[in-house]
Amino acid sequence: MRPGLAGRLSRFLVGCHPRRWRERYREEMLDVLDQHHLTARTAASLAVSTVSTHLDPAWRTERLSLPRLRRAALISAVVAAPLALILGPVGYGMWQDSYWHPAADEPLETAAFAPHTGIMVTAFGEAIDGTDVMWDVTDLSRPRRLSQFEGGQPVALSPDGRTVATITYSGQAAIWNVTDPRRPVELTTLSNGDGSQLEELAFSPDGQILAAAHYDRIFLWDMASPARPRLLGTLDAPATAPEGGGPIPFSQQDLAFSPDGAILASTTGTDQVTLWNVTNPAHARRLAAIGGLGDFIQAFTFSPRGNLLAAVTYHSTVLVYSLADPARPARTATVRGLLTRAVFPSGLPRPSETPLCAACSGLGNYAVAFAPDGHTLTVVVDRAEMSANSGRDTIFDWPVTGSGALGSGTVAARDVADFQPVIAPGDRTVLGSPPGSHAWHAWPLP
């Protein structure tokens, strides 16, 4: 199908939706179509949407009636006939075109690395199933795009760089073979049996275990054979709702394995991190719950030796815990008020009139990591203007002792607008994507 024909048919199908649907979504949908490379698959998806919305009582004020059903059937026939003629000769090409291009308003959501192989996978936005891109980042200053596929986000990449796990649009985990990163191949989809939404994924350091976190449970999968994953066990991790109600926010670091793979850390409540002993994944058990944090955890990470856990909260408090006895984590450092020290593109501190609350979109985005030698803790805070697509990343560095105490920190800033900064492992590099763009940039930490 020629792109021009696909575009005209897609726009025609938008106009075939019920009146109430068009009043609410027509302009937004046309904007989305303008931002994508339109194919026969786009038209087919809109045809299905047209029929389903005509049959859905939510888009009608009248009750379901025989005349309405007849009208829906007529529309289905009118839509299906030309589609069959158009799509038949190009059906193979339609399925070959298995992705949507990132739209202009789909920034970098997350990135995962296989540092010893120089392979990275990035996830952009929330298009249909999400757009993932494989990169050769042997030299991060000269990344080479290898392939693009419609997999989902967030993403996890096995340490050997051969397997990618993504969260599909339906909320399940899809497993991809990327042994040849130029030709990703979907192997299977993991199902937990009840269709609940998946929130986060993480591979163990040896790549043999995949942890998949749902709202109140964590599933541990044996990935010795990625084409045939085997469920090892389920961890009961109930999440409590925040005060006043509302959804629990989940970040890209809600799951993390310790460097030796013996401990899995997860966020399991409004102010709680749980440590699990996963030495024997089939009989994993709760080690400890770090509670009383008083805030949502936005990001956390283990130190290279696994003896420390560092976290940053939504209200910009940095916490460090010693895991000398993992069953009894001990807080060794607390640094509050990073946002009040972060600066806007104007170079001024955060205005006092800007609200500071867990539900406010004006809070910063964070990334946290230890340096490869474990002697430095870095937190990157992206502080965007509320009314402009511009921002400034503020970088906080603290020396860390073996016991987990933090020394006097240093502060630096860079004029960038990152939707969600990501610190690449091993080489002190930050990745970010400006709001309103599907491009990403890499820059060294000071």
C-alpha positions in Angstrom: 0.0 0.0 0.0 1.3 3.4 -0.9 1.8 5.7 2.1 -0.5 8.3 0.5 -3.3 5.8 0.1 -2.9 4.5 3.7 -3.0 8.1 5.0 -6.2 9.0 3.1 -7.9 5.7 4.2 -6.9 6.2 7.8 -8.3 9.7 7.9 -11.5 8.5 6.3 -11.9 5.8 8.9 -11.4 8.4 11.7 -14.5 10.2 10.3 -16.5 6.9 10.4 -16.4 6.7 14.2 -19.5 7.6 16.2 -20.2 11.3 16.7 -19.5 11.4 20.4 -16.1 9.6 19.8 -15.3 12.2 17.0 -16.1 15.1 19.3 -13.7 13.8 21.9 -10.9 12.3 19.9 -11.0 13.3 16.3 -8.5 16.2 16.4 -6.1 14.3 18.7 -6.2 11.2 16.5 -5.5 13.2 13.4 -2.5 14.8 15.1 -1.2 11.3 16.0 -1.7 10.2 12.4 0.3 13.2 11.2 3.2 12.2 13.4 3.4 8.6 12.2 4.4 6.7 9.1 1.0 5.4 8.0 0.7 1.9 6.6 -2.0 -0.7 5.8 -1.7 -1.9 9.4 -2.7 1.5 10.6 -5.8 1.5 8.4 -6.7 -2.0 9.6 -6.4 -1.0 13.2 -8.7 2.0 12.6 -11.2 -0.2 10.8 -11.5 -2.5 13.8 -11.8 0.6 16.1 -14.6 2.0 13.9 -16.7 -1.1 14.2 -16.0 -1.7 17.9 -16.9 1.9 18.9 -20.2 1.7 17.0 -21.0 -1.5 19.0 -19.9 0.0 22.3 -22.8 1.6 24.3 -20.3 4.0 25.9 -20.2 6.1 22.7 -24.0 6.3 22.3 -26.7 8.0 24.3 -29.3 5.6 23.0 -29.7 2.1 24.2 -28.5 -0.7 22.0 -31.2 -1.4 19.4 -31.8 -3.4 16.3 -31.5 -0.3 14.0 -28.2 0.6 15.6 -26.9 -2.9 15.2 -28.0 -2.8 11.5 -26.1 0.5 11.1 -23.0 -1.0 12.7 -23.2 -4.0 10.4 -23.6 -1.8 7.4 -20.6 0.3 8.4 -18.6 -2.9 8.9 -19.5 -4.1 5.4 -18.7 -0.7 3.9 -15.3 -0.7 5.6 -14.4 -4.3 5.2 -15.1 -4.5 1.4 -12.6 -1.9 0.2 -10.1 -3.0 2.9 -10.2 -6.6 1.6 -9.5 -5.4 -1.9 -6.7 -3.1 -0.8 -5.0 -5.3 1.8 -5.2 -8.7 0.0 -2.4 -8.1 -2.5 -0.2 -6.4 0.1 -0.9 -8.6 3.1 2.6 -9.9 3.4 4.1 -6.4 3.2 1.6 -5.2 5.8 2.8 -7.7 8.4 6.4 -7.1 7.5 5.8 -3.5 8.5 5.7 -4.4 12.2 6.3 -1.1 13.9 5.2 2.5 14.2 7.8 5.2 14.0 8.3 7.2 17.1 6.2 10.3 17.1 7.5 13.8 17.8 6.0 13.7 21.3 7.5 10.3 22.3 10.7 10.9 24.3 13.1 8.3 25.6 11.4 6.3 28.4 14.2 4.0 29.4 17.4 2.4 28.3 19.0 -1.0 29.1 22.6 -2.0 28.6 24.8 -5.1 28.0 28.0 -3.3 28.9 30.5 -6.0 28.0 29.0 -6.4 24.5 28.5 -2.7 23.7 24.8 -3.2 23.0 22.0 -1.0 24.3 18.2 -1.1 23.8 16.1 2.1 24.2 12.3 2.4 24.6 10.5 5.4 23.2 7.1 6.7 24.3 3.8 4.8 24.4 3.0 4.2 20.7 1.2 0.9 19.9 3.2 -1.5 22.1 6.0 1.0 22.2 9.0 1.5 19.9 12.3 -0.1 20.9 15.6 0.5 19.1 18.8 -1.6 19.3 22.1 0.3 19.3 25.8 -0.5 19.0 27.3 1.8 21.7 30.8 0.4 21.8 31.6 4.1 21.5 28.7 6.0 23.1 29.8 9.2 21.4 29.2 7.5 18.1 26.1 5.2 18.5 25.1 3.1 15.6 21.4 2.3 15.1 21.1 -1.5 14.4 17.3 -2.1 14.3 13.9 -1.0 15.4 11.0 -3.2 16.6 7.6 -2.8 18.2 8.2 -4.4 21.6 7.1 -2.3 24.5 8.5 -0.5 27.5 10.0 -0.6 30.0 12.8 -3.0 28.7 15.4 -5.3 30.3 18.5 -6.6 28.4 20.2 -9.7 29.5 23.9 -9.2 30.5 25.1 -11.2 27.5 23.1 -8.9 25.2 21.3 -11.8 23.6 17.8 -11.5 25.1 15.4 -8.5 25.5 12.3 -8.5 27.7 9.7 -5.9 27.1 6.3 -5.1 28.5 3.7 -5.2 25.7 0.6 -3.0 25.3 -1.4 -5.8 26.9 0.7 -5.7 30.0 2.5 -9.0 29.6 6.2 -9.7 29.1 7.5 -10.4 25.6 10.8 -12.2 25.2 13.0 -11.3 22.1 16.0 -13.0 20.7 18.5 -10.3 19.8 21.6 -12.5 19.3 21.6 -10.7 15.9 20.7 -7.2 17.1 20.0 -6.2 13.5 17.1 -8.7 13.4 15.2 -9.0 16.7 12.9 -12.1 16.8 10.0 -12.5 19.3 10.3 -15.8 21.0 7.4 -16.0 23.4 5.1 -14.1 25.8 5.0 -14.7 29.5 1.6 -14.9 31.1 0.9 -14.8 34.8 -2.5 -16.4 34.2 -4.8 -13.7 35.4 -4.0 -10.9 32.9 -2.8 -8.3 35.5 -0.7 -5.4 34.3 3.1 -5.9 34.4 5.0 -3.0 35.9 8.7 -3.7 35.7 11.4 -6.2 34.5 14.9 -7.1 35.6 17.5 -9.7 34.7 19.8 -11.3 37.3 23.5 -10.5 36.8 24.1 -14.0 35.2 21.0 -13.6 33.0 19.5 -16.9 34.3 16.6 -15.3 36.2 14.0 -12.7 35.0 12.0 -10.9 37.7 8.7 -9.5 36.5 6.8 -7.2 38.9 3.0 -6.9 38.8 1.0 -4.6 41.1 1.2 -6.9 44.2 3.4 -9.8 43.1 6.8 -10.6 41.6 7.3 -13.6 39.3 10.7 -15.3 39.0 11.3 -17.0 35.6 14.1 -19.4 34.7 15.6 -18.0 31.5 18.1 -20.8 30.8 16.1 -21.4 27.6 14.7 -17.9 26.6 12.3 -19.6 24.1 10.8 -21.7 26.9 10.9 -19.7 30.2 9.9 -21.7 33.3 8.1 -20.1 36.2 10.1 -20.7 39.4 8.2 -18.9 42.1 5.9 -16.0 43.1 6.7 -13.4 45.7 3.8 -11.8 47.5 4.5 -8.1 47.5 1.3 -6.2 48.3 1.5 -2.5 47.5 -0.4 0.1 49.6 -2.1 3.1 48.1 -0.9 6.6 48.9 -2.8 8.7 51.5 -5.8 10.2 49.9 -6.0 7.5 47.2 -4.7 7.5 43.6 -2.3 5.3 41.7 1.1 4.2 43.0 3.8 5.6 40.8 6.4 3.1 39.5 9.8 4.1 38.1 12.2 2.3 35.9 14.2 1.1 38.9 11.5 -0.5 40.9 13.4 -3.8 40.6 17.1 -4.4 41.0 19.3 -7.4 41.7 22.4 -7.1 43.8 25.7 -7.6 41.9 26.0 -11.2 43.1 22.4 -12.0 42.3 21.6 -13.1 45.8 19.3 -10.2 46.7 16.4 -8.7 44.8 15.2 -5.2 45.9 11.7 -4.0 45.0 9.4 -1.1 45.9 6.3 -2.5 47.6 4.4 0.4 49.0 4.2 4.1 49.4 7.4 4.3 51.5 8.9 0.8 51.5 11.6 -1.1 49.8 11.7 -4.9 50.3 14.8 -7.1 50.1 14.3 -10.7 49.0 16.7 -13.6 49.3 16.7 -15.2 45.8 19.7 -17.4 46.2 17.3 -20.3 45.5 14.7 -18.6 43.3 12.3 -21.5 43.6 12.2 -20.9 47.4 12.8 -17.1 47.6 12.0 -15.4 50.8 11.6 -12.0 52.3 14.8 -10.8 54.0 13.8 -7.3 55.2 11.5 -4.4 54.6 12.9 -0.9 54.7 10.0 1.2 55.8 9.2 4.6 57.3 10.8 6.5 54.4 7.8 8.9 54.4 7.9 9.2 50.6 7.7 7.3 47.3 10.9 5.8 46.0 11.7 7.1 42.6 14.9 5.3 41.9 17.4 3.0 43.8 20.6 1.1 43.1 23.1 -1.3 44.7 26.7 -0.4 45.1 29.2 -2.5 43.0 30.1 -4.6 46.0 26.4 -5.0 47.0 27.1 -3.8 50.5 25.1 -0.6 50.1 21.7 0.4 48.7 21.1 4.0 47.7 17.6 5.5 46.9 16.2 8.9 45.9 12.6 9.8 46.8 10.0 11.8 44.9 10.6 14.8 47.2 14.4 14.7 46.4 15.7 13.0 49.6 18.7 10.7 49.1 19.0 7.7 51.4 21.9 5.2 51.8 21.6 1.9 53.7 24.3 -0.5 54.8 23.6 -4.2 53.9 26.4 -5.6 56.0 23.5 -7.6 57.5 20.9 -7.8 54.8 18.2 -8.9 57.2 18.8 -5.6 59.2 19.5 -2.8 56.8 21.0 0.3 58.6 20.5 3.8 57.3 24.0 5.4 57.0 23.2 8.7 55.3 20.4 11.1 54.5 20.5 14.1 52.2 17.4 16.2 51.9 16.1 19.0 49.6 17.9 18.3 46.3 15.2 20.1 44.4 15.7 23.3 46.4 19.3 23.2 45.2 18.6 22.2 41.6 18.3 25.1 39.2 16.1 26.1 36.3 17.4 27.0 32.8 17.3 30.6 34.0 20.0 29.6 36.6 17.7 30.5 39.5 16.6 28.1 42.2 13.2 26.5 42.2 10.6 29.3 42.7 9.0 29.1 46.1 5.5 29.2 44.6 6.0 25.9 42.7 4.0 23.3 44.6 5.9 20.4 46.0 3.8 17.3 46.3 3.8 13.6 45.2 0.9 14.3 42.7 2.6 17.4 41.1 3.9 17.0 37.6 6.5 19.7 38.3 8.7 17.4 40.4 12.0 16.4 39.0 13.1 13.3 37.2 16.0 11.4 38.8 18.7 8.9 38.0 21.0 7.4 40.7 24.2 5.3 40.4 27.4 4.5 42.1 30.7 5.0 40.2 32.3 1.7 39.1 34.8 1.7 42.0 31.9 2.4 44.5 33.6 5.4 46.0 31.2 8.0 44.5 27.4 8.3 44.5 25.8 10.3 41.8 22.2 11.6 41.5 21.1 13.5 38.4 18.0 15.7 38.8 16.2 17.0 35.8 14.4 20.2 36.7 12.2 21.3 33.8 10.3 24.6 33.4 6.6 24.1 34.0 5.7 25.9 30.8 8.5 25.3 28.4 10.4 22.4 26.8 13.6 23.3 28.3 15.4 22.3 31.5 18.6 21.9 33.3 20.1 18.8 34.7 21.8 19.2 38.1 24.4 16.6 39.0 25.1 15.8 42.7 28.2 13.8 43.6 29.2 12.6 47.1 32.2 10.5 48.1 31.1 7.3 49.8 33.0 5.4 52.5 32.9 1.6 52.7 30.4 1.9 55.6 28.0 4.0 53.6 28.7 7.5 55.0 28.6 10.4 52.5 31.2 13.1 52.5 30.9 16.7 51.3 29.1 16.8 47.9 29.7 18.7 44.7 27.1 20.2 42.4 27.3 20.8 38.7 24.7 21.7 36.0 24.1 21.3 32.3 21.5 22.9 30.2 19.5 20.0 28.9 15.9 18.9 29.1 15.8 15.2 29.9 12.4 13.5 30.1 14.0 10.8 32.2 17.8 10.8 32.7 19.6 7.4 32.6 23.1 6.8 33.9 25.0 4.3 31.7 26.9 1.7 33.8 30.6 1.8 33.9 31.6 4.9 32.0 30.0 7.8 33.9 27.7 8.8 31.0 24.2 10.2 31.2 21.6 9.6 28.5 18.5 11.8 28.1 15.8 12.8 25.7 14.4 16.3 25.4 10.7 16.7 25.8 8.9 16.8 22.5 11.6 14.8 20.7 12.4 11.1 20.1 16.1 11.9 19.8 18.5 11.1 22.7 21.8 12.5 23.7 24.8 11.2 25.7 27.1 13.4 27.8 29.8 12.6 30.3 29.4 13.4 34.0 31.8 16.0 35.3 
